[in-house]
Amino acid sequence: MTATIVAVFAIVYLGMILGGLPFLQLDRTGIALLGAIALVATEAISLEEAEKAIHVPTLILLFSFMVISAQLRLGGFYTWVARRLGALPLTPPILLGALILVVAGLSAVFSNDIVCLAVAPVLIEACESRRLDPAPFLLALACAANVGSAATLIGNPQNMLIGETLRLSFPGYMLEAAVPVVLGLGVTWGLIAFQARGRWALTQPLAAPPALGVRRDDAAPEFDQWQTTKGLTVATILFVAFLFAPWPRELLALAGAGLLLMSRQLHSRHMLGLVDWELLILFIGLFVVNHALQLTGLPAQAVETLAKSGIHLADPGPLFGVTFVLSNIVSNVPAVMLLLPIATHELAGPLLALASTLAGNLLIVGSIANIIVVDAAGRRGVRIDWHRHARVGIPVTLATLAITGAWLWMRVAALS
């Protein structure tokens, strides 16, 4: 059965790289699910082993924060924040800095993808009304969402996976991530503001392509103070509990999500409709596929062979480099799943979380947040192609990773 498992694994990760498979209408989620089905159906892995492979606490935490973000989105919170921010009487560079700080703060607590999805359309409208070119602000939105989400263990899916699997301390991780994230946000602002200097003004009106129009996802809900207050109260209580309470984070979050689902105004159908079920299925499929490969013993043999040749992947330096490369080849969540079994160093958890998240800014396909922002821009007549994104994404990624690498090197030296 080893040959079957290796073949399925290779096909699944080829799909992760390509984003699909030739001649089939499958995206990454479909490929991962089909791979898991193939392994169970061929009895290459037993149903019991497949069940053990699924890390339920991670799925519970991810689902719960999707519900909390749905509450705030339906309550118009993200729209209200974006509009208030866009109306501030600030010069373009200062407005850019304010946007980066606000988006980073939101992304550290709520899903960075949801923040980008809700803020991007409103941000474009605000820029158009002020006769500002939306592109620098949209690029700042994507970069700040990625960098800011690295600040906590609930900011993005891969951080949730790392935190739950390695049982990392919530406040302990925040202390490790604070310096590179804060410095990374400053560098992000400086690089984008420098590139946009003298070119802030909108030179021609925006016109969305007629064939694309505006999706229902772009609809901006009206601000509801009560629904927003409920969502923010639950989120604040959870955040404080994560910092100080000894209880499992996933159970606390699930209780919070359950409270929000008990609403007299927001129908559960609408709340659950905003849950990213495809991402949850992607996790399930990859859990099974990766666990099956681990059972063959081949990954452990490969790591041992590399160690004999002097390359110790578990050491911070090689692990940092491999995380960056894999995150840009197969995307950050699959990369983290592959590397978690060798995350044995004391700082491996923060290293994986920071490197995989910050690597997402390199190219448009590096993170879902980038894709969401670029798609929203295209539907509103703002063209951000791979070249325009790379002009910002590459220097931001290299600078933030250099800062993170230096910080982790100092931390490793301090622990030695």
C-alpha positions in Angstrom: 0.0 0.0 0.0 3.0 2.3 0.3 3.1 2.8 -3.4 -0.6 3.8 -3.4 -0.1 6.3 -0.6 2.9 7.9 -2.2 1.1 8.2 -5.5 -2.0 9.8 -3.9 0.2 12.1 -1.9 2.1 13.2 -5.0 -1.1 13.9 -6.9 -2.6 15.8 -4.1 0.4 18.0 -3.6 0.8 18.5 -7.3 -2.7 19.9 -7.1 -1.7 22.1 -4.2 1.1 23.6 -6.4 -1.0 24.0 -9.5 -4.3 25.0 -7.8 -6.1 22.2 -9.7 -5.5 19.2 -11.9 -5.6 19.2 -15.7 -8.9 18.2 -17.4 -10.7 18.1 -14.0 -12.9 20.8 -12.4 -11.2 20.5 -9.0 -9.7 23.1 -6.8 -7.3 22.5 -3.9 -10.2 21.5 -1.6 -11.6 19.1 -4.1 -8.2 17.5 -4.7 -7.4 17.1 -0.9 -10.9 15.5 -0.3 -10.6 13.2 -3.3 -7.1 12.1 -2.1 -8.5 11.2 1.3 -11.4 9.4 -0.2 -9.0 7.4 -2.5 -6.9 6.4 0.5 -9.8 5.2 2.5 -11.6 3.5 -0.4 -8.5 1.5 -1.4 -7.9 0.6 2.2 -4.5 2.2 2.0 -5.4 3.7 5.3 -8.2 2.4 7.6 -11.2 4.4 8.5 -10.1 4.3 12.1 -6.7 5.8 11.2 -8.3 8.4 9.0 -10.5 9.5 12.0 -7.4 9.7 14.2 -5.6 11.8 11.6 -8.2 14.6 11.8 -7.2 17.1 14.5 -10.6 18.0 15.8 -9.5 20.9 18.2 -8.1 22.8 15.2 -11.3 22.4 13.2 -13.4 23.5 16.2 -11.3 26.6 16.8 -11.3 27.5 13.1 -15.1 27.0 12.8 -15.8 29.0 16.0 -13.9 32.1 14.8 -15.5 31.9 11.4 -18.9 32.2 13.2 -17.6 35.1 15.3 -16.4 36.9 12.2 -19.7 36.2 10.5 -21.5 37.9 13.4 -19.3 41.0 13.0 -19.7 41.0 9.3 -23.5 40.7 9.4 -23.5 43.4 12.1 -21.7 45.8 9.7 -18.7 46.2 12.0 -16.0 45.8 9.3 -17.9 48.1 6.9 -18.3 50.7 9.7 -14.6 50.6 10.5 -13.6 50.9 6.9 -15.9 53.9 6.3 -14.8 55.7 9.5 -11.2 55.1 8.5 -11.7 56.4 5.0 -13.4 59.5 6.3 -10.5 60.6 8.5 -9.0 64.0 7.5 -5.5 62.5 7.0 -2.9 62.9 4.3 -2.5 59.9 2.1 0.7 58.5 3.8 -0.8 58.9 7.3 -4.1 57.4 6.1 -2.0 54.4 4.8 -0.4 54.0 8.2 -3.7 54.2 10.0 -5.2 51.5 7.6 -2.2 49.2 8.2 -2.6 49.5 12.0 -6.3 49.0 12.0 -6.3 46.0 9.6 -3.4 44.4 11.4 -5.2 44.7 14.7 -8.4 43.2 13.3 -6.5 40.4 11.6 -4.7 39.5 14.8 -8.0 38.7 16.4 -10.3 37.7 13.6 -9.6 35.9 10.3 -7.4 37.9 8.0 -9.3 36.5 5.0 -12.7 37.8 6.4 -11.2 41.2 7.2 -10.0 41.5 3.6 -13.2 40.3 2.1 -15.3 42.8 4.1 -13.0 45.8 4.0 -11.7 45.8 0.3 -14.9 46.9 -1.4 -15.6 49.7 1.1 -12.0 50.8 0.9 -12.2 51.2 -2.8 -15.3 53.3 -2.5 -13.6 55.5 0.1 -10.5 56.0 -2.0 -12.7 56.9 -5.1 -14.6 59.5 -3.1 -11.4 61.1 -2.0 -9.9 60.9 -5.5 -7.1 58.6 -4.3 -5.6 55.7 -6.2 -7.0 52.6 -4.4 -4.0 50.3 -5.5 -1.5 51.3 -2.8 -4.2 51.0 -0.1 -5.4 47.7 -1.3 -1.9 46.3 -1.4 -1.4 47.7 2.1 -4.7 45.9 3.1 -3.4 42.5 1.9 0.1 42.9 3.3 -1.1 44.3 6.7 -3.7 41.5 7.0 -1.0 38.9 6.5 1.6 40.5 8.8 -1.0 41.4 11.5 -2.4 37.9 11.5 1.0 36.5 12.5 0.7 38.3 15.9 -1.5 35.7 17.5 -2.4 32.0 17.4 -5.9 32.8 16.1 -5.0 35.3 13.3 -5.0 32.7 10.5 -5.7 29.0 9.9 -2.1 27.9 9.9 -1.4 29.6 13.2 -4.5 27.9 14.7 -3.2 24.6 13.5 0.3 25.2 14.9 -1.0 26.5 18.2 -3.5 23.6 18.7 -1.1 20.8 17.5 1.9 22.0 19.6 -0.2 23.3 22.4 1.6 26.6 22.4 1.0 29.2 25.1 -1.2 32.0 23.8 0.5 34.9 25.6 3.9 33.2 25.2 3.5 33.2 21.4 2.3 36.8 21.4 5.5 37.8 23.2 7.7 36.0 20.6 5.8 37.4 17.6 5.4 41.0 18.9 8.8 42.4 17.8 8.9 41.0 14.2 5.2 41.8 13.6 5.5 45.5 14.8 8.7 46.1 12.9 7.2 44.3 9.9 4.2 46.6 9.9 6.5 49.6 10.0 8.5 48.3 7.1 5.4 47.6 5.1 4.2 51.1 5.6 7.5 52.6 4.6 7.9 50.5 1.5 4.4 51.1 0.1 4.5 54.9 1.0 7.9 55.2 -0.7 6.7 53.5 -3.9 3.5 55.6 -4.0 5.1 59.0 -3.3 3.9 61.6 -5.7 1.3 59.2 -7.2 -1.5 59.1 -4.7 -4.1 60.8 -6.8 -6.7 58.9 -8.9 -6.1 59.9 -12.5 -9.2 58.5 -14.0 -12.6 57.3 -12.7 -13.0 53.7 -11.8 -15.3 51.5 -13.9 -16.0 47.9 -13.1 -15.9 45.6 -16.1 -19.5 45.0 -17.2 -19.0 41.2 -17.5 -17.9 40.9 -13.9 -20.0 43.4 -11.9 -20.2 43.2 -8.2 -20.8 40.0 -6.3 -23.2 39.4 -3.4 -20.1 39.0 -1.2 -19.3 42.6 -1.8 -22.6 43.8 -0.2 -21.9 46.1 2.7 -24.3 45.4 5.6 -25.6 48.4 7.5 -24.1 48.9 10.9 -26.0 47.3 13.7 -24.7 48.4 17.1 -26.3 45.6 19.1 -25.1 42.8 16.9 -21.6 44.3 16.7 -21.5 44.8 20.5 -22.5 41.1 20.9 -19.7 40.0 18.6 -17.1 42.2 20.1 -18.0 41.3 23.6 -17.7 37.6 22.9 -14.4 38.1 21.1 -13.0 40.2 23.9 -14.0 37.7 26.6 -12.4 34.9 24.5 -9.2 36.9 24.0 -8.8 37.6 27.7 -9.6 33.9 28.5 -6.9 32.8 26.0 -4.4 35.0 27.8 -5.2 34.0 31.4 -7.5 31.0 31.6 -6.1 27.4 31.6 -9.1 25.9 29.7 -8.8 24.5 26.2 -9.1 27.3 23.6 -11.2 25.4 21.2 -13.9 24.7 23.8 -14.0 28.3 24.9 -14.3 29.5 21.3 -17.0 26.9 20.6 -19.0 28.1 23.5 -18.7 31.7 22.2 -19.8 30.7 18.8 -22.8 28.9 20.3 -23.9 31.9 22.2 -23.8 34.0 19.0 -25.8 31.5 17.1 -28.6 31.9 19.6 -29.9 35.2 18.0 -33.4 36.6 17.6 -32.4 38.7 14.6 -29.6 37.0 12.7 -30.7 33.6 11.2 -28.3 30.7 11.7 -28.6 30.0 8.0 -27.0 33.4 7.3 -24.3 33.0 10.0 -23.4 29.5 8.8 -23.5 30.6 5.2 -20.5 32.7 5.9 -18.5 29.8 7.3 -15.7 28.7 4.9 -16.7 25.1 4.8 -14.3 24.5 1.9 -11.3 25.5 4.1 -12.5 23.1 6.8 -12.8 20.3 4.2 -9.3 21.1 2.9 -8.0 20.7 6.4 -9.7 17.3 6.8 -8.4 16.0 3.5 -4.9 17.1 4.1 -4.9 15.7 7.6 -5.7 12.3 6.2 -3.3 12.4 3.3 -0.4 13.6 5.4 -1.1 11.1 8.2 -1.1 8.3 5.6 2.3 9.3 4.4 3.7 9.5 8.0 2.5 5.9 8.6 4.7 4.7 5.7 7.8 6.0 7.6 9.2 7.6 4.4 9.2 11.2 5.8 11.2 10.1 8.9 13.7 8.2 6.7 14.1 11.3 4.4 14.7 13.5 7.5 17.3 11.0 8.8 19.0 10.7 5.5 19.3 14.5 5.3 20.6 14.6 8.8 23.4 12.2 8.0 24.5 14.5 5.1 24.6 17.4 7.6 21.2 19.0 6.9 19.2 18.9 10.1 15.7 20.1 9.1 14.6 20.3 12.7 17.2 23.0 13.4 15.8 26.6 13.3 17.9 27.8 10.2 16.9 25.0 7.8 13.4 24.8 9.1 13.0 28.6 8.5 14.2 28.3 4.9 12.2 25.2 4.1 9.0 26.8 5.5 9.5 29.9 3.3 10.1 27.8 0.2 7.3 25.3 0.7 4.8 28.0 1.7 5.2 29.6 -1.7 5.1 26.3 -3.6 2.2 24.4 -2.0 0.6 27.3 0.1 1.1 27.8 3.8 -1.4 25.4 5.3 -0.2 22.3 3.4 3.4 23.4 4.1 2.8 23.6 7.8 1.1 20.2 7.8 4.1 18.7 6.2 6.6 20.3 8.6 4.8 19.9 11.9 6.2 16.4 12.6 9.7 17.8 12.6 8.8 20.9 14.7 10.7 19.7 17.8 12.8 22.8 18.6 11.6 25.0 21.5 11.0 27.9 19.0 9.8 25.7 16.1 6.1 26.8 16.7 6.7 30.5 16.5 9.1 30.0 13.7 6.6 28.0 11.6 3.8 30.4 12.3 5.8 33.6 11.5 7.7 32.2 8.4 4.7 30.6 6.8 2.5 33.6 7.3 4.9 36.3 6.2 5.9 34.2 3.2 2.3 34.7 2.0 3.0 38.3 0.9 5.5 37.2 -1.8 3.1 36.5 -4.7 -0.6 36.9 -5.2 -1.1 33.1 -4.9 0.8 33.1 -1.6 -2.2 33.7 0.5 -6.0 33.7 0.2 -6.0 37.3 1.6 -4.0 38.4 -1.5 -6.4 36.7 -3.9 -9.5 38.2 -2.2 -8.1 41.7 -2.4 -7.0 41.4 -6.0 -10.4 39.9 -7.0 -12.3 42.6 -5.2 -10.1 45.2 -7.0 -10.7 43.7 -10.4 -14.5 43.7 -9.9 -14.3 47.5 -9.1 -12.1 48.4 -12.0 -8.8 48.5 -10.2 -6.2 46.3 -12.0 -3.6 44.7 -9.8 -1.7 42.1 -11.8 1.1 39.9 -10.6 3.8 42.4 -11.5 2.2 45.3 -9.6 1.7 43.1 -6.6 5.2 41.7 -6.8 6.7 45.2 -6.7 5.3 45.5 -3.2 5.0 41.9 -2.1 8.6 40.8 -2.8 10.3 43.6 -0.9 7.8 43.4 2.0 8.3 39.7 2.2 12.1 39.8 2.1 12.2 42.7 4.6 9.8 41.1 7.1 11.4 37.7 6.9 14.9 39.3 7.4 13.6 41.0 10.5 12.0 37.8 11.7 15.0 35.7 10.9 17.3 38.1 12.9 14.9 38.1 15.8 14.6 34.3 15.9 18.4 34.0 15.6 18.8 36.2 18.7 16.1 34.2 20.5 17.8 30.9 19.6 21.2 32.2 20.8 19.6 33.4 24.1 18.2 29.9 24.7 21.5 28.1 23.9 
